[in-house]
Amino acid sequence: MLVETVSGNLLAGSEPVDPDSIDWLDLTWDQCLRRAISKPTRGRRNVKILLRLGSPVLRHGDVLFDAPDAPQTRIAINIVECSLVIAGPRALREWTSLAYELGDLHIPMRLEADRIITIDDGPVLGILDRLSIPYRTEVGRFEPTHGTSPSVVPISESFRMIRSA
């Protein structure tokens, strides 16, 4: 089966979803960043995904195929849980220092209003310890913020760019 587009997301609807009607395609967070994937579902159906350039990144619950009249014919993405680090910067200086350090090492992260989530990795823990930023580890699904995503940190209306002579 060849899939070129996502037809919706299970989590976007308000109606309950019957878990027995879904054949999950298990992907790691970094596999979701790829345009081309070839992998079997839990029901052993071979799925080939070839997304067009500029397509959104695959997310948990994305529906790849849907035939509501037949049992277990809906194929959806399941992002496999992994070990995460949740950092809680307390001040703007900690936010900027942490974002800069993680970005400098090209470490993927998810920016939220009150925390930064990233993968559990040695360099990440070293940065957090060095900057004395509180953090905790837990297992969960990781969906990084992408460069094309709108900013979660609002820019002040009084922000101005000043060039020095």
C-alpha positions, -999 to 999 in steps of 0.1 A, spaced: 0 0 0 14 34 -10 4 65 11 11 100 -2 -11 121 21 -25 120 56 -63 119 56 -69 133 91 -60 127 128 -77 104 153 -71 129 181 -87 159 162 -122 144 162 -147 146 191 -162 112 186 -146 82 204 -124 59 184 -127 21 186 -92 8 192 -100 -25 175 -107 -7 142 -71 6 140 -41 -11 126 -12 9 141 20 18 123 46 21 151 72 48 143 99 64 164 99 102 167 127 106 143 111 83 117 82 108 117 105 134 103 111 114 71 92 118 38 98 82 28 91 52 51 85 15 43 74 -6 73 48 -32 83 19 -23 106 10 -43 137 -14 -63 115 15 -71 92 4 -50 63 32 -34 44 29 3 42 50 26 20 48 63 28 60 88 3 50 123 13 53 153 -11 78 180 -5 65 205 20 41 180 36 36 184 74 56 161 96 38 129 107 21 131 141 7 106 166 -28 96 155 -24 107 118 -47 85 96 -30 70 66 -58 49 53 -95 46 63 -122 22 52 -149 25 79 -170 -4 66 -143 -31 72 -128 -42 105 -92 -30 113 -88 -12 80 -80 22 94 -42 26 95 -29 53 119 5 65 132 16 55 167 46 74 179 65 50 202 73 64 236 109 71 246 128 86 275 124 124 277 139 152 297 115 180 308 134 211 317 117 240 336 137 272 331 128 298 357 138 330 340 143 344 305 181 341 308 177 303 315 153 299 286 176 316 261 208 299 274 192 265 273 176 270 238 209 283 225 229 254 239 205 228 226 203 245 192 241 247 190 243 209 193 213 205 169 194 187 196 157 185 188 133 200 214 97 209 219 91 244 232 60 248 254 48 278 275 65 267 307 90 240 298 114 226 272 111 189 263 139 170 246 152 135 243 171 119 273 207 122 262 241 127 279 249 161 265 214 174 274 218 164 310 253 179 311 240 212 298 211 213 323 235 205 352 260 231 341 233 258 338 216 246 371 182 244 354 158 220 371 146 190 351 130 156 354 130 125 332 99 106 321 87 83 293 64 97 267 59 106 230 82 131 216 71 155 189 97 182 184 89 218 175 99 225 139 115 255 125 84 262 104 61 261 134 47 294 147 67 306 177 53 297 212 73 326 227 56 359 218 77 388 207 70 421 225 54 449 205 82 472 217 109 449 202 132 469 179 162 459 158 190 485 161 221 485 139 253 497 153 275 520 132 
